[in-house]
Amino acid sequence: MSKKIKVNLSDTAETMLQSFYARAQYSLSPKHKFYDAKAVEIVKKIDYDFSKAEKDRTMSNGVLARTIVFDELVGDFINHNPDCTVVNIACGLDTRVYRLDSGKLHWYNLDLPEVIELRNQLFGETGRISAIGISALDSSWANKVKVQGTVLFIIEGLTMYLTAEEVGTLLRIIRDNFDRAMVMMECISPVWVAKQGVEKSIAKTGAKFRWGANSFDELDRIGNGFHKVKDDNILRGMAAIQPAYQIFGRLPLAKKVTQKILVFERDTV
């Protein structure tokens, strides 16, 4: 086996390794609801201590549940728009494109330069799948996206580490630069911003939760220029992983505290 690539990341950037490992490990389970072949392949190339992630069931169950629901939502969008453009914001080591590629779409993985440098070492993506190494809050990344068809923006595992103003900046970049835009954005419930220590492996990285929302309406002014398609959540993903969650999902409290996936579109002029 070739020498493993040593990873030196911290804070928010390091959290991508936890979620990546959760998907890889789950894929090896005989009862998996999705199989992430690329994650299983790539995790063997990384020199990193995953022991904290391996023990953090709260974190991994949340990652797996949101993966199932995001795959469903993104897959449905791609099925209806096979020649679309997808911008995966704060992509980390996400591998969704390898599960859902239509063979026609253009997929951009966007993240901080140090993350994209690591991604390029591990994946070597070219052609229809490419990477942009710029902060999501730097509007210059919009100029690097060559649009075909409708553009889907995936914002997964990011907004909880931003302030409300920073989320507003990100959405403003999308609104001001793309005419036909659909956004699928994960948000945590504000309840968990104050209880972030529950996810031990994430806390270990030094990353801090800063913001959350339960619905598109709660975005208030930072959602200006967009309109709601639907407020979704990860409950059905949780139920797919653990049948016991089917009972939990019927409780009103469940919909309030579980992670949300807000789906909204840019207003047409």
Secondary structure by P-SEA (a helix, b strand, c coil): ccbbbbbbbcccccaaaaaaaaaaaaaacccccccaaaaaaaaaacccccccccccaaaaaaaaaaaaaaaaaaaaaaaacccbbbbbccccccccccccccccbbbbbbccaaaaaaaaaccccccccccccccccccccccccccccbbbbbbccccccccaaaaaaaaaaaaacccbbbbbbbbcccccccccccaaaaaaaccccccccccccccccccccccccccccaaaaaaaaccccccccccaaaaaccbbbbbbbcccc
